[in-house]
Amino acid sequence: MEADMIKGVEIYPLKQIPDERGKIMHMLRADADHFQKFGEIYFSVVNPGAVKGWHLHKKMVLNYAVVSGMIKLALFDERTGSATRGEVQEIFIGEDNYCLVKIPALVWNGFKGIGTQPAIVANCASIPHDPKEIVRLDPFNNHIPYSWDLKHG
């Protein structure tokens, strides 16, 4: 596991097993120490330059892995009493950095497709989707101190 900036966010490198036929891409096992509970698995496709966010889950723990393409994942901690309250974390994940990012409930998150192809984001969520436990913000007009713009230099 890599060091995390926002309390409770965990990053785990994932194994890929290539052979001449293709490859196997691991994501999450029920016997892994960081596995909590299975709710559902879904895939989100994001086009290059498109932003999906911001959203916050009141109960759901997210387990993201990008199986194709690349994304810029942004996180913001607004949790009362958190040691990292007010912190922003940015993680680039996908084919060039194949890993699992575990995001605790109550952490704002969103992602932007980067590169030239759509990215496929897999999420093994701790509970089934419930529209009553998610909060959404406009990705560009909100109080979160983050810009989705490309950063040069």
Secondary structure as the mmCIF struct_conf table of DSSP 4:
data_model
#
loop_
_struct_conf.conf_type_id
_struct_conf.id
_struct_conf.beg_label_comp_id
_struct_conf.beg_label_asym_id
_struct_conf.beg_label_seq_id
_struct_conf.end_label_comp_id
_struct_conf.end_label_asym_id
_struct_conf.end_label_seq_id
STRN STRN1 GLU A 2 GLU A 2
BEND BEND1 MET A 5 ILE A 6
TURN_TY1_P TURN_TY1_P1 LYS A 7 GLY A 8
STRN STRN2 GLU A 10 PRO A 13
STRN STRN3 GLN A 16 ASP A 19
TURN_TY1_P TURN_TY1_P2 GLU A 20 ARG A 21
STRN STRN4 GLY A 22 MET A 25
TURN_TY1_P TURN_TY1_P3 ALA A 30 ASP A 31
BEND BEND2 ALA A 32 ALA A 32
TURN_TY1_P TURN_TY1_P4 ASP A 33 HIS A 34
STRN STRN5 GLU A 40 VAL A 46
STRN STRN6 PRO A 48 PRO A 48
TURN_TY1_P TURN_TY1_P5 GLY A 49 GLY A 49
STRN STRN7 VAL A 51 HIS A 57
BEND BEND3 LYS A 58 LYS A 59
HELX_LH_PP_P HELX_LH_PP_P1 MET A 60 VAL A 61
STRN STRN8 LEU A 62 SER A 68
BEND BEND4 GLY A 69 GLY A 69
STRN STRN9 MET A 70 ASP A 77
TURN_TY1_P TURN_TY1_P6 THR A 80 GLY A 81
TURN_TY1_P TURN_TY1_P7 ALA A 83 GLY A 86
STRN STRN10 VAL A 88 GLY A 94
TURN_TY1_P TURN_TY1_P8 GLU A 95 ASP A 96
STRN STRN11 ASN A 97 ASN A 97
STRN STRN12 CYS A 99 ILE A 103
TURN_TY1_P TURN_TY1_P9 ALA A 105 LEU A 106
STRN STRN13 VAL A 107 ILE A 114
BEND BEND5 GLY A 115 GLN A 117
STRN STRN14 ALA A 119 ALA A 125
BEND BEND6 SER A 126 ILE A 127
HELX_RH_3T_P HELX_RH_3T_P1 PRO A 131 GLU A 133
STRN STRN15 ILE A 134 ARG A 136
BEND BEND7 PRO A 139 HIS A 143
BEND BEND8 PRO A 145 PRO A 145
BEND BEND9 ASP A 149 ASP A 149
HELX_LH_PP_P HELX_LH_PP_P2 LEU A 150 HIS A 152
#
